[in-house]
Amino acid sequence: MTLQFQRELESIALASLLLAPIIDAWDTLALPDSWIAAGIIAQTVWNHRFGLPLMHVIIDVDSIYFDPHDLTETGEAKHAA
């Protein structure tokens, strides 16, 4: 990924009224090895490229994480939204 592409991607993501607050608050979630799933990022970029509202057809945000110290359903339920 070139630096120019990275900056453009960051600019698009931070312009989204849905994605920007999630990115800004991500560290407060305190999920181990966590990521925003690519669907919302890809759709946001697609919307930008086609001149659509950035939140067009986005109905949810998926996050993923891995906690090697707690693989239980109870542990996962603690992090469920």
Z-matrix of the N, CA and C atoms (Angstrom, degrees):
N
C 1 1.444
C 2 1.532 1 107.49
N 3 1.305 2 115.45 1 127.39
C 4 1.462 3 118.88 2 178.14
C 5 1.525 4 109.77 3 -76.92
N 6 1.302 5 115.69 4 158.52
C 7 1.463 6 120.75 5 178.59
C 8 1.527 7 110.80 6 -61.85
N 9 1.328 8 117.19 7 -38.28
C 10 1.463 9 120.71 8 178.77
C 11 1.532 10 110.94 9 -63.14
N 12 1.337 11 116.28 10 -44.18
C 13 1.459 12 120.64 11 178.64
C 14 1.532 13 110.30 12 -63.77
N 15 1.324 14 116.76 13 -42.41
C 16 1.463 15 120.95 14 179.21
C 17 1.526 16 110.52 15 -60.38
N 18 1.309 17 116.97 16 -44.74
C 19 1.468 18 120.34 17 179.75
C 20 1.526 19 111.37 18 -64.03
N 21 1.335 20 116.60 19 -40.01
C 22 1.464 21 119.92 20 179.06
C 23 1.529 22 110.44 21 -64.85
N 24 1.319 23 116.80 22 -43.27
C 25 1.459 24 121.30 23 178.62
C 26 1.529 25 110.82 24 -61.49
N 27 1.322 26 116.87 25 -45.50
C 28 1.464 27 120.91 26 178.00
C 29 1.526 28 110.91 27 -61.52
N 30 1.307 29 117.00 28 -41.59
C 31 1.463 30 121.71 29 -179.96
C 32 1.524 31 111.37 30 -62.37
N 33 1.315 32 116.69 31 -43.95
C 34 1.467 33 121.03 32 179.16
C 35 1.529 34 109.76 33 -65.05
N 36 1.319 35 117.55 34 -47.72
C 37 1.473 36 121.28 35 -178.04
C 38 1.524 37 111.13 36 -61.66
N 39 1.318 38 117.05 37 -42.39
C 40 1.466 39 119.92 38 -177.61
C 41 1.522 40 113.05 39 -76.35
N 42 1.334 41 117.12 40 -11.66
C 43 1.468 42 120.80 41 174.63
C 44 1.526 43 111.93 42 -83.21
N 45 1.323 44 116.77 43 -13.71
C 46 1.457 45 121.59 44 -179.36
C 47 1.526 46 110.85 45 -78.06
N 48 1.331 47 115.72 46 126.00
C 49 1.464 48 120.16 47 179.05
C 50 1.527 49 112.36 48 -67.77
N 51 1.317 50 117.12 49 -16.70
C 52 1.463 51 120.97 50 176.93
C 53 1.525 52 111.34 51 -94.05
N 54 1.296 53 116.64 52 -44.66
C 55 1.463 54 120.99 53 -173.75
C 56 1.526 55 113.52 54 -78.52
N 57 1.324 56 118.04 55 -38.38
C 58 1.471 57 121.29 56 -177.16
C 59 1.531 58 113.16 57 -57.24
N 60 1.344 59 119.26 58 -47.87
C 61 1.474 60 118.12 59 179.40
C 62 1.534 61 113.25 60 -64.85
N 63 1.314 62 116.06 61 -30.67
C 64 1.468 63 119.59 62 177.78
C 65 1.523 64 109.61 63 -67.40
N 66 1.324 65 116.01 64 -45.51
C 67 1.467 66 120.24 65 178.43
C 68 1.525 67 110.17 66 -62.23
N 69 1.326 68 116.47 67 -44.39
C 70 1.465 69 120.74 68 -178.94
C 71 1.530 70 112.45 69 -62.02
N 72 1.334 71 116.97 70 -33.88
C 73 1.472 72 120.88 71 -176.09
C 74 1.526 73 113.01 72 -98.93
N 75 1.320 74 117.59 73 2.76
C 76 1.464 75 120.77 74 -171.48
C 77 1.526 76 112.94 75 -54.29
N 78 1.311 77 118.33 76 -44.74
C 79 1.463 78 120.72 77 -177.16
C 80 1.528 79 112.48 78 -64.88
N 81 1.322 80 117.54 79 -26.90
C 82 1.465 81 119.93 80 179.60
C 83 1.526 82 112.02 81 -71.25
N 84 1.332 83 117.54 82 -17.63
C 85 1.472 84 119.93 83 177.43
C 86 1.519 85 111.45 84 -68.84
N 87 1.312 86 116.54 85 -27.86
C 88 1.465 87 123.32 86 177.49
C 89 1.526 88 112.98 87 54.18
N 90 1.329 89 116.03 88 39.92
C 91 1.462 90 120.29 89 175.02
C 92 1.522 91 108.80 90 -89.82
N 93 1.325 92 117.22 91 134.32
C 94 1.456 93 119.23 92 179.47
C 95 1.531 94 110.97 93 -71.37
N 96 1.313 95 116.38 94 140.24
C 97 1.469 96 123.07 95 176.71
C 98 1.532 97 110.80 96 42.63
N 99 1.319 98 116.78 97 59.05
C 100 1.462 99 121.18 98 -172.56
C 101 1.522 100 112.36 99 -108.61
N 102 1.325 101 114.06 100 154.01
C 103 1.457 102 121.85 101 -175.87
C 104 1.516 103 110.33 102 -146.21
N 105 1.323 104 116.37 103 149.58
C 106 1.457 105 120.78 104 167.80
C 107 1.522 106 105.53 105 -84.03
N 108 1.329 107 116.77 106 126.58
C 109 1.459 108 119.85 107 -178.85
C 110 1.529 109 110.11 108 -64.64
N 111 1.303 110 116.15 109 153.17
C 112 1.468 111 122.24 110 -169.62
C 113 1.525 112 114.49 111 -69.60
N 114 1.324 113 118.89 112 -19.19
C 115 1.456 114 120.56 113 -175.25
C 116 1.523 115 113.57 114 -55.39
N 117 1.326 116 117.42 115 -49.49
C 118 1.461 117 120.24 116 -178.47
C 119 1.528 118 111.07 117 -67.42
N 120 1.302 119 117.31 118 -34.07
C 121 1.463 120 120.31 119 179.84
C 122 1.528 121 109.65 120 -70.20
N 123 1.311 122 116.85 121 -47.49
C 124 1.465 123 120.77 122 179.55
C 125 1.524 124 111.16 123 -60.84
N 126 1.331 125 117.63 124 -45.00
C 127 1.466 126 120.52 125 -179.05
C 128 1.526 127 111.51 126 -66.42
N 129 1.326 128 117.02 127 -37.38
C 130 1.459 129 120.88 128 178.27
C 131 1.531 130 110.43 129 -63.49
N 132 1.314 131 117.28 130 -44.14
C 133 1.469 132 121.24 131 178.26
C 134 1.526 133 109.83 132 -65.81
N 135 1.312 134 117.50 133 -43.98
C 136 1.469 135 122.19 134 177.82
C 137 1.524 136 109.68 135 -56.94
N 138 1.329 137 116.45 136 -48.30
C 139 1.467 138 120.95 137 179.43
C 140 1.526 139 110.58 138 -59.31
N 141 1.310 140 117.22 139 -44.02
C 142 1.461 141 121.50 140 178.65
C 143 1.533 142 111.02 141 -59.39
N 144 1.305 143 116.11 142 -47.74
C 145 1.467 144 121.46 143 -177.40
C 146 1.526 145 112.43 144 -61.77
N 147 1.334 146 116.65 145 -32.57
C 148 1.454 147 120.60 146 -177.48
C 149 1.521 148 113.14 147 -99.76
N 150 1.338 149 116.33 148 9.21
C 151 1.454 150 120.40 149 175.19
C 152 1.517 151 114.70 150 72.04
N 153 1.308 152 116.76 151 21.87
C 154 1.464 153 121.92 152 178.79
C 155 1.527 154 109.63 153 -92.02
N 156 1.321 155 118.27 154 161.03
C 157 1.465 156 119.42 155 172.89
C 158 1.535 157 108.87 156 -56.34
N 159 1.312 158 116.62 157 139.37
C 160 1.466 159 119.79 158 -173.96
C 161 1.520 160 113.39 159 -59.08
N 162 1.330 161 118.28 160 -27.19
C 163 1.464 162 121.24 161 -178.14
C 164 1.537 163 112.31 162 -94.92
N 165 1.317 164 117.51 163 7.63
C 166 1.470 165 122.58 164 -178.82
C 167 1.532 166 110.79 165 -54.90
N 168 1.302 167 117.43 166 127.07
C 169 1.473 168 128.99 167 179.12
C 170 1.537 169 114.93 168 58.06
N 171 1.314 170 118.18 169 13.81
C 172 1.467 171 120.17 170 175.28
C 173 1.527 172 107.56 171 -90.50
N 174 1.328 173 115.76 172 117.63
C 175 1.465 174 119.48 173 -176.53
C 176 1.523 175 113.15 174 -112.05
N 177 1.333 176 116.49 175 -10.48
C 178 1.459 177 118.20 176 178.59
C 179 1.524 178 109.91 177 -158.91
N 180 1.300 179 114.38 178 169.13
C 181 1.464 180 122.01 179 176.74
C 182 1.521 181 106.48 180 -128.23
N 183 1.301 182 116.06 181 125.75
C 184 1.459 183 120.60 182 178.80
C 185 1.518 184 109.67 183 -103.54
N 186 1.312 185 114.40 184 136.50
C 187 1.462 186 120.13 185 173.14
C 188 1.523 187 107.51 186 -121.66
N 189 1.299 188 115.01 187 151.84
C 190 1.458 189 120.31 188 177.38
C 191 1.525 190 108.27 189 -130.43
N 192 1.308 191 115.42 190 150.61
C 193 1.460 192 119.57 191 177.09
C 194 1.519 193 109.07 192 -153.98
N 195 1.316 194 115.31 193 163.84
C 196 1.458 195 121.29 194 176.74
C 197 1.516 196 108.60 195 -137.77
N 198 1.310 197 115.17 196 122.81
C 199 1.458 198 121.18 197 176.89
C 200 1.522 199 107.75 198 -117.49
N 201 1.322 200 117.90 199 99.24
C 202 1.459 201 120.00 200 -176.93
C 203 1.523 202 113.43 201 -66.78
N 204 1.327 203 117.37 202 -12.03
C 205 1.463 204 120.81 203 -178.78
C 206 1.524 205 113.02 204 -94.45
N 207 1.334 206 116.77 205 -9.85
C 208 1.466 207 119.92 206 179.95
C 209 1.524 208 108.81 207 -148.61
N 210 1.320 209 115.90 208 94.76
C 211 1.462 210 121.94 209 -179.68
C 212 1.529 211 111.86 210 -100.80
N 213 1.313 212 117.43 211 15.84
C 214 1.458 213 121.37 212 -176.42
C 215 1.528 214 111.69 213 -83.55
N 216 1.328 215 116.09 214 158.46
C 217 1.464 216 120.93 215 174.99
C 218 1.528 217 110.39 216 -65.17
N 219 1.312 218 117.09 217 -33.89
C 220 1.456 219 121.20 218 178.07
C 221 1.519 220 110.32 219 -63.44
N 222 1.316 221 116.40 220 -44.52
C 223 1.458 222 120.82 221 177.61
C 224 1.518 223 112.09 222 -61.51
N 225 1.326 224 116.28 223 -41.28
C 226 1.462 225 119.95 224 178.58
C 227 1.522 226 111.41 225 -67.03
N 228 1.322 227 116.73 226 -38.65
C 229 1.468 228 120.60 227 179.84
C 230 1.521 229 112.07 228 -62.44
N 231 1.328 230 117.15 229 -30.27
C 232 1.471 231 120.66 230 178.00
C 233 1.517 232 111.68 231 -62.34
N 234 1.329 233 116.65 232 -27.16
C 235 1.477 234 121.14 233 -177.25
C 236 1.518 235 113.32 234 -99.65
N 237 1.318 236 117.71 235 -2.16
C 238 1.477 237 120.44 236 -177.57
C 239 1.525 238 110.35 237 -70.27
N 240 1.325 239 114.12 238 144.37
C 241 1.482 240 119.05 239 179.23
C 242 1.518 241 110.14 240 -86.07
